[in-house]
Amino acid sequence: MATANVTKVDYYELLGVSKTASEQELKTAYRKLAMQFHPDRNPNNPEAEAKFKECSEAYSALNDPEKRAAYDRYGHAAFQGGGGGNPFQGGGFGGQDVGDIFGDIFGEMFNMGGNRKASRVQRGRDLRYDMNLEFTEAVFGVEREITIRRSETCTDCRGTGAAAGKAAATCPQCKGAGQMRFQQGFFSVARTCPQCSGTGTVITDPCKTCGGATVVEHEHKLLVKVPAGVEQDTRIRYQGEGESGRYGGPAGDLYVVLSVKKHKFFERDGDDLHCVIPISFPQAALGAELEVETLEGIETIKVPEGVQSGKEFRLRGKGVPHLNERGKGDLIVEVRVSTPSRLTKVQRELMKQLSETMVVENEPHSRGLFDKMKDIFS
């Protein structure tokens, strides 16, 4: 029977790189092809599996400096007979499995990273505490002691989860490797051990206090210092005051989220305060001195005669302190002329006499072009 001659594809051509390709270029090209033809992505596809095997054979040869030098000199003959051996000869890669050789390329993509144990170290969870503040507490700041419930490291087992004097045992399922290996065709695949979650150890005699959880729940008191000038939904972070980490992991953080109640007549705009004060028609016409309540006491403002409704007066430095900075905002007082809904007989007579002395033409005012343009663009 005649034997057919099989011509093997050039390794460089197979990977799609030049003969001067660097180690990184080889790795990049192989990774791309391996992801394309990997059997996990091409189930029941023998052609893809064969292509994956060819690409792996090529990379195995060219990634090794000695093998690459031999291949550059002798071609495929370098791996035939006594010329170094086929990289796949014997079903392995020089005594190593696929996972060990290509772990640096695949990483966690196909769980082929060798006997890598999962770290037990876990960061603690962050906690949130909602705090309600009065308006003045947000403006001037306040200190308050709060109580939170959080998981803390068990003191009896010191966070190991095992009973006193006991230690974690080697996982019987993975024999401490942290991974289980399965043979799929010509290569093996490593998967995280389900019994120990990849740590390689299990607790056989758990701590009676925490039941092996490594943490227990406790109440914890903390003094919260709210700085002056905070606003609605301000978050104060207390690093490390969250739940304890496990197996030596760092603790989480505590976030105190502030909710500020509204004031009965002040409205806040940034660090400025606004309020409206009603004045009578005589006060608007004749002028007056008004006592205005601020967050720090009573202030007096002078209203000139003939003031119009809606006029604003600014009291500088009577607003909210700048958060973590010097200085304060302003208090802006708006005066509005209040028209009485009911008059006494005497008041009505006096108003009638006043109206006879004041002549006002009740006709629309002509508006200038500037005012009309301002309305269009506002």
C-alpha positions in Angstrom: 0.0 0.0 0.0 1.4 3.4 -1.0 1.9 5.9 1.9 0.7 9.4 1.3 3.2 12.2 1.9 2.0 14.8 4.4 3.5 18.2 4.3 3.3 20.1 7.6 2.5 23.8 7.6 5.3 26.2 8.5 5.0 27.1 12.2 5.4 30.8 11.5 2.9 30.7 8.7 0.5 28.7 11.0 0.6 31.4 13.7 0.6 34.3 11.1 3.8 35.9 12.2 7.2 36.6 10.6 10.4 34.7 11.4 11.6 37.7 13.3 8.6 37.9 15.6 9.3 38.7 19.2 8.2 36.5 22.1 5.3 38.9 22.8 4.2 38.8 19.2 4.2 35.0 19.3 2.1 35.0 22.4 -0.4 37.5 21.1 -0.8 35.6 17.8 -1.2 32.2 19.6 -3.7 33.6 22.1 -5.9 34.9 19.3 -5.9 31.6 17.5 -6.3 29.5 20.7 -9.4 31.5 21.6 -10.8 31.0 18.1 -10.2 27.3 17.8 -10.4 26.2 21.5 -12.6 23.0 21.8 -14.7 24.6 24.5 -15.8 27.2 22.0 -16.1 24.6 19.2 -17.8 21.6 20.7 -18.0 18.4 18.5 -15.8 20.1 15.9 -12.8 17.8 15.2 -11.4 20.3 12.6 -11.3 23.1 15.2 -9.7 20.7 17.7 -7.1 19.7 15.2 -6.3 23.3 14.4 -6.0 24.1 18.1 -3.5 21.3 18.4 -1.5 22.5 15.4 -1.3 26.0 16.8 -0.3 24.8 20.2 2.4 22.6 18.7 3.7 25.6 16.8 3.8 27.9 19.8 5.4 25.2 22.0 8.2 25.0 19.5 8.7 28.7 18.7 8.3 29.9 22.3 11.3 27.8 23.5 14.5 29.6 22.3 16.4 26.3 21.8 13.6 24.6 19.9 13.1 27.8 17.8 16.8 27.9 16.9 16.6 24.2 15.9 13.4 24.8 13.9 14.9 27.8 12.1 17.9 25.7 11.1 16.3 22.3 10.3 12.6 23.0 10.0 10.2 20.2 11.0 13.1 17.7 10.8 14.4 19.1 14.0 11.6 17.4 15.9 11.8 14.0 14.1 13.7 11.0 15.3 16.6 12.3 17.5 16.2 15.9 16.6 14.6 16.9 19.9 11.3 15.0 19.7 7.9 16.1 18.6 6.5 18.6 21.1 3.3 16.5 21.3 5.0 13.1 21.3 3.9 10.9 24.2 0.6 12.9 24.6 2.3 15.7 26.6 4.6 18.7 26.3 7.9 17.4 27.6 6.2 15.9 30.7 3.9 18.9 31.3 0.2 19.2 30.6 -1.4 21.9 28.6 -2.5 23.8 31.6 1.0 24.2 33.0 2.6 25.3 29.7 -0.2 27.7 28.6 -1.3 29.0 32.0 0.4 32.3 31.5 -1.5 32.8 28.2 -5.0 31.5 29.1 -5.0 32.7 32.7 -8.5 32.3 34.1 -10.1 32.2 30.6 -10.1 28.4 30.5 -9.1 27.7 34.1 -5.8 26.3 32.9 -3.5 28.2 35.3 -1.9 25.1 37.0 -2.3 24.4 40.7 -3.3 27.9 41.8 -5.1 28.0 45.1 -7.8 30.6 45.6 -7.0 33.1 48.3 -9.2 33.0 51.4 -8.7 36.7 52.1 -11.9 38.6 51.9 -12.6 42.3 52.4 -15.4 43.1 54.8 -18.6 44.6 53.5 -19.3 48.3 53.6 -22.1 49.5 55.8 -24.6 52.4 55.5 -26.2 54.4 58.3 -28.9 57.0 57.6 -28.9 60.0 59.9 -31.6 62.7 60.1 -30.5 66.2 60.9 -32.4 69.4 61.9 -31.7 72.3 59.5 -29.6 74.1 62.1 -27.6 71.0 62.8 -26.6 70.8 59.2 -25.7 74.5 59.2 -23.6 74.6 62.4 -22.5 71.0 62.6 -23.2 68.5 65.4 -21.7 65.5 67.2 -23.8 62.4 67.7 -23.2 58.9 69.0 -24.6 56.1 66.9 -25.0 52.4 67.3 -24.5 50.0 64.4 -24.6 46.2 64.2 -21.7 44.7 62.3 -19.8 41.5 61.8 -16.6 41.4 63.7 -13.7 38.8 63.8 -14.5 36.0 66.2 -12.2 36.4 69.2 -12.5 32.7 70.2 -11.0 31.4 67.0 -9.2 34.5 66.0 -10.9 34.5 62.6 -9.8 31.0 61.6 -13.2 29.4 61.8 -11.8 26.4 63.6 -12.2 25.3 67.2 -9.5 26.3 69.7 -6.3 24.3 69.1 -7.6 23.0 65.8 -6.4 23.8 62.3 -8.0 23.6 58.9 -7.6 20.2 57.2 -6.4 19.5 53.7 -9.4 19.2 51.4 -10.1 15.5 50.7 -11.5 16.2 47.3 -8.7 18.1 45.7 -5.9 17.0 48.1 -5.0 20.6 48.8 -4.6 21.6 45.2 -7.6 23.9 45.2 -8.5 22.6 41.7 -10.0 19.5 40.1 -8.5 18.4 36.8 -10.5 16.8 34.0 -9.2 15.2 30.9 -10.9 16.5 27.7 -9.4 14.9 24.6 -5.7 15.5 24.5 -5.6 18.2 27.1 -6.6 18.6 30.7 -8.8 21.4 32.2 -8.6 22.6 35.8 -11.7 23.8 37.7 -12.1 25.3 41.1 -12.7 22.6 43.7 -16.4 22.9 44.8 -15.8 21.6 48.3 -13.1 24.0 49.5 -13.9 26.8 47.0 -10.3 26.7 45.7 -8.6 27.3 49.1 -7.3 23.7 49.4 -8.5 23.4 53.1 -11.7 22.7 54.9 -12.9 23.2 58.5 -13.6 19.8 60.0 -14.0 21.0 63.7 -15.7 24.5 63.5 -15.5 27.1 66.2 -18.5 26.8 68.6 -18.9 30.5 68.9 -19.1 31.5 65.2 -19.9 28.1 63.8 -17.0 28.3 61.4 -18.1 31.6 59.9 -15.0 33.4 61.4 -17.1 36.4 62.3 -19.9 37.2 64.9 -22.3 40.1 65.0 -21.9 42.8 67.6 -23.3 46.2 68.4 -20.7 49.0 68.0 -20.9 52.6 69.1 -19.3 55.4 67.1 -19.1 59.2 67.6 -20.1 60.8 64.3 -18.8 64.4 63.8 -20.9 66.2 61.3 -19.0 69.3 60.0 -20.8 72.7 59.6 -22.2 73.4 56.2 -23.3 69.8 55.1 -26.1 69.4 52.6 -28.8 66.8 51.8 -27.4 63.4 50.9 -23.9 64.3 52.1 -21.9 61.1 52.8 -19.3 60.8 55.6 -16.9 57.9 55.2 -15.4 56.2 58.2 -12.6 53.9 56.8 -12.4 50.5 58.4 -15.6 50.9 60.4 -17.6 48.5 58.3 -17.7 44.7 58.7 -14.5 42.8 59.5 -12.7 41.1 56.7 -12.2 37.4 56.7 -9.0 35.4 56.9 -6.9 38.5 57.4 -8.7 40.7 54.9 -9.2 44.4 55.5 -12.4 45.7 57.1 -15.0 47.5 55.0 -16.0 51.2 55.4 -19.0 52.8 57.1 -20.9 55.5 55.1 -23.1 57.9 57.2 -25.6 59.4 54.8 -27.3 62.7 55.9 -30.9 63.7 55.4 -31.6 67.4 56.3 -35.1 68.6 57.4 -36.5 71.7 55.8 -36.6 75.0 57.7 -39.9 76.7 58.5 -39.1 79.8 56.4 -35.4 79.7 55.2 -34.6 78.1 51.9 -31.1 77.1 51.1 -29.3 77.7 47.7 -25.8 76.5 48.0 -24.4 78.4 51.0 -26.9 81.2 50.7 -30.2 81.4 52.5 -33.3 83.0 51.2 -36.4 84.2 53.0 -39.5 86.4 52.2 -40.8 89.1 54.6 -44.2 90.7 54.0 -44.5 94.5 54.5 -47.6 96.7 54.5 -48.3 99.4 51.8 -47.5 102.2 54.2 -44.1 100.6 55.1 -43.4 100.3 51.4 -44.4 103.8 50.6 -42.9 105.5 53.7 -39.9 103.2 54.3 -39.3 101.4 57.5 -36.8 99.6 59.7 -37.5 95.9 59.9 -36.2 93.3 62.3 -35.1 90.1 60.5 -34.5 86.8 62.2 -31.3 85.1 61.1 -29.8 81.8 62.2 -27.6 83.7 64.6 -30.0 86.2 66.0 -32.0 89.4 65.0 -30.7 91.8 62.4 -32.1 95.1 61.3 -32.5 96.2 57.7 -33.6 99.7 56.4 -36.3 99.6 53.8 -36.2 102.9 51.8 -39.4 104.7 51.0 -41.1 103.7 47.7 -39.6 100.2 47.7 -41.2 97.9 45.2 -42.6 94.4 46.0 -39.9 91.8 45.3 -36.9 94.0 46.2 -34.1 91.9 47.7 -31.7 92.9 50.5 -28.5 91.0 51.1 -27.1 90.4 54.6 -23.5 89.3 54.0 -22.1 86.5 56.1 -25.4 85.5 57.6 -25.8 82.3 55.5 -24.3 78.8 55.7 -20.6 78.2 56.6 -18.6 77.0 53.6 -17.9 73.2 54.1 -14.4 72.7 55.3 -13.5 76.3 54.4 -13.5 79.7 56.0 -16.3 82.1 55.4 -20.1 81.9 55.0 -22.7 82.5 52.5 -25.3 85.4 52.6 -28.9 85.8 53.7 -31.0 87.3 51.0 -34.3 88.9 52.2 -37.0 89.6 49.8 -39.8 92.1 50.8 -43.3 91.6 49.4 -46.1 94.2 49.8 -49.0 92.5 51.4 -52.5 93.7 50.4 -55.0 93.4 53.2 -58.0 91.2 52.4 -60.2 93.0 55.0 -60.3 96.6 56.1 -62.0 98.2 59.1 -64.4 101.1 58.6 -61.8 103.6 59.6 -59.1 102.0 57.4 -61.4 102.0 54.4 -62.2 105.7 54.9 -58.6 106.6 55.1 -57.7 104.5 52.1 -60.5 106.2 50.1 -59.1 109.6 51.1 -55.6 108.5 50.1 -56.7 107.2 46.7 -58.4 110.5 45.9 -55.0 112.2 46.3 -53.1 109.7 44.1 -53.7 109.6 40.4 -52.4 106.5 38.6 -53.0 106.0 34.9 -54.0 102.3 34.6 -52.5 101.8 31.2 -49.9 99.3 30.0 -46.3 100.6 30.1 -44.4 100.6 26.8 -41.5 98.2 26.9 -38.2 98.9 25.4 -36.6 96.7 22.7 -33.9 95.6 25.2 -36.6 94.1 27.6 -38.3 92.3 24.7 -35.0 90.8 23.5 -34.2 89.7 27.1 -37.5 87.8 27.3 -36.8 86.1 24.0 -33.4 84.7 25.1 -34.3 84.0 28.7 
